[in-house]
Amino acid sequence: MIEREPVVRFDNVGMRYGPGPEILQDVSFALEPGSFHFLTGLSGAGKSTLLKLICLAHTPSRGLIRLFGQDIATTPKKDLPDLRRKIGVVFQNFRLLNHLSAVDNVALPLRIAGHRKDTIREQVVELLRWVGLEDQLQARPPTLSGGEQQRVAIARAVINRPSLLIADEPTGSIDDKIAMRIMYLFEELNKVGTTVVIATHNEALVEHFNYPCLHLAKGELHVIAARREWRRA
């Protein structure tokens, strides 16, 4: 039997900004292909920093990070864009292109990947309907509310069925009904093989979906099993 490499592996990773104290200290964990984890911790615990390390937006101060079996420190720079394209990212600042409509923002990953033009719109419109934006297809980001922009960013992150999806508070500005639809969308992606990591403060969400947690406290990371798994053990 061939063992698959973890999608993400951290070994004794530390992270600091400038000369300040370490925000993350000796963080070690592995995300197996097709796993689903919540990332939890108080504000300032380092959740966003950890996500940015995973998606190659930051470089660690020390330690080893492997993505899709490749050591990031020794991977040639020319190969890093290919790794990034395997990752769907939702950050709190959304990073939408203001001059493009909602449809065109979501379509970007498909166009970059070379999908046929006649199939792109159908896929994009269907997904925007799923997240409740069927009436805002041609709207540009500046005309949308924060919650609507968030849903466009989520749709863009998942449209290409990434191998890894990381999301920072993806339901933070969304009403409960839409939040549940978004979570079910993440679950469906996970069922077809996407590894998912969702940072959240929402304890009710964590309790309802009952996936294991990567919990950050005082710069250290602890892996907490899903409650049903813990009770069975």
N, C-alpha and C positions, 0 to 999 in steps of 0.2 A: 504493500500500500504506500503510495506516494504522499508524504506530508506536505501540505501547502504552507508557504511562507505567510506570516502575519501581514495584513495590509499595512499596519503601522506598528512599529516597535521602538520604544524609548528605553535606553539603558543609562541610568544615572545622569539624566539630563538636568543641567542647571541653567537658569536664565536670570540675568540682571540687565538693567538699563543703565549704562554709564557706570560711575563708581559706586552707585547705591547698593543696598543689600540685595541678595538674591530673592526674586519673586517666586521662582520654582527651585526646589532643592532635591537633588538626587531622585528625580521622577523616573520610575520604571514601570512599564506596562506593555501589553501587546493586544492588538485588536485583530481577532481572527476574521477571515473572510466571511461575510454575511452576518456578522454580529451587530447588535444594536445596544448602544449605551447612552445613558444620560450623563452629562457632566454637571456636577453640582458643587456648591460652595458659596460662601458669603460674598458680597460685593468686594472686589479688591483681592480675592483669593488667588487670582491668576488664570481664570477660565479663558478669557479672551486671548491672553498670551499663549496658553497651551494650544488653542485652536490655530493661532497664527503660526506657531511652530509646525503644526501638522501640515498646513497648506503652503509651507515654504515662504510665508510672508516675513518671517523672522529667522535668524540663525541663532542656535543656542550658544550660550557662553561656554558650555562644556558638555561632555557626554555624547552619546551616539544616538542618531535617529535614522531608522531605516523605513523607507516607503516602498511598498510593492517589492520588497526584497532587495532594494538598492540602498547602499550607504550614502546618505545625502552629502556627507563631507567629501567623498571621493567621486561622486557622479559629475561628469563634465557639464559645464554650464549649458552647453548646447542641447543637452538631453533633459534639462529640468522642465522646459515648457511641455514636453510630452507627459511628464509625471503630473504637472499641474492640470492638464486637460482631463485627467482621470478623476479629478476631485471637483465636486459641486460645493460651492461655498455660499453661505448666507451670513453676512455680518450686519451689525446693527446700523451701519451707515449706508447700506443697500448698494451703493456704487452703480446706480442706474445712469444711463446716458440721457441727459435731459432733452436732447434734440430728437430723440427717437420715440415713437409711440410705444405703448405697452407691448403690442404684438411684435414690433421690431426688436425691442429689448430682449424679449424672451427667445426670439428666433436666432439671436446671435450665435449661441453655441452650436446650433445645427448648421448654420451657414459656414462657420469656421471649420466644422467637421466635414463639409462637402456634401451634405444631404441634398437631395433633389428639391428644386424650388417648388414643384407642384405638390410635394408632400409636407413641406414645412408649415405652411399656413394652417392646414387642417389639424396637425398635431398641436400647434401653439394655441389655436382658438379653443380646442377641446380642453386643454389644460387650464386656460384662463377662465373658462366657464366653470371648471371644477372648483377653482379657488374663489368663485363668486365675482368675477370681473367681466362678465359677458357684456355689460353695458359700457365698459371703459376700454375697449380694444384699441381705439385710436387715440386715447388720451396720452398726453406726455406727462412724465413724472411731476413737473412743477404744479400741475393741475390736480394731482391726486393727493388724498390724505396720507398721513404717515402709515396707517394700517394698509391702505391700498398699495402704496409703494412697497411695503414689506411683502405683500402677496405676489407682486410682480417679480421681486427679487427671488422669492422662493420658487416660483414657476421657472425662472431662468436657470436656477441652480439644478433643478431636477429634470429639465426637458430632455437632456441627452443621456439619461439613465447612467449617472456617473458610477464608477467603481466604489467611490467613497464620498459620502455626503457629510459635511460638517456645518452645523447651524448654531448661531449665537442668539439665543432668545427669539426663536422664530415665531413664537405665538404671543410675544409681549405686547403688541399693539393691536391685537385682533380679538374680536368678540368670541365668546365661548363656542358658539356653533361653528364658526369658520375655523377656530383653533382645532376642534376635533376633526374636521375634514382634512386639515393640513396634516395632522398626526396620522390619520388613516392613509393619506397619500404617502407619507414616509414609510409606513408599514408595508404598503404594497411594493414600493421600491425595494425594501429590505427583503421581501419574499422572493424577488427575482434576482437577488444576489448582492445588492448594494450594502456596503457596510455603513452604518449610520451612527453619528455622534451628535447629540443635541444638548447644548448648554442651556440650563433653565433654572430660574428661581421658583418655579411653580410646583410646589410640593404636591398639589392635587393631581397635576399632570403625571408626575413621577409615580404617585400611588396608583392612579388609574391604569397606566400602561405597564407598570411592574417589570421594567427592564433593569438589568444591573446598572450600577452607578460608578462612575469615576468621581470620587469626592476629593476636592482640594480643601485643605485646611492648613494655615500657617506655612504655605509653600510646599507642603508634602501631599502626595496623592495616595489615596486608599481606594481599593476596589471593593465595592459592596455588592454582594449577590442580590438578585431580585428576591423580594420577600417570600414568594411562593417557593423558590428554590431553597431559601434559607430554612423555611419551615419544614420542608421535606427532609432536609439534612438533619 
